[in-house]
């Protein structure tokens, strides 16, 4: 199992543990796959699970740049995003060191809007793949969206829930959709399940168990 698959399996295991209580069935098996990433057998039902990372291209590239060339410099990630025109490494480097301090911060509302756009891009990409002929479908089909970096803890949960509600209420043009979508954002796990947005899940949420 490669490092990418190990990380995906850790995400899946953590969510399964959160959804399972002592009275509910345990998975009979969890198998690695491709398109989707895992296949779970539980209580006579088969669930396909696709896992994806919702992250800004610039953020990932800037972190690599920082690690390789300027590990001691502070980095201001405020204005990183995914843009139609790719910015150069030199432009990203302007967000490091002294220049980082001079850059303005985004208002909270703007950050939340951009965050929901990032989740939407990941969701749209995986919905498109789900509807391709070579993507395996099962009794249930799940998507886990791993949010990176997660929003600061002081961004109120209800504000994030409202942005996600607006996103999931949009009508999709695809013939088939995921039965369940999780948005894993650190300590907060949000869930859209069978056409209903359940919001932030508490441990062993009764409306979104694996059975």
Buried (B, 14 or more C-beta within 10 A) or exposed (E): EEEEBEEBBEBBEEBBEBBBEEEBEEBEEBEEEEEBBBBBBBEEBBBBBBBBBBBBEBBBBBBEBBEEEEEEBEBBBBBBBBEEEEBEEEEBBBBBBEEBEEEEEEEBEEBBBBBBBBBBBBBBEBBEBBBEEEBBEBEBBBBBBBBBBBBEEEBEBEBBBBBBBEBBEEEEEEEEBBBBBBBBBEEBBBBBBEEEBBBBBEEBBEEBBBE
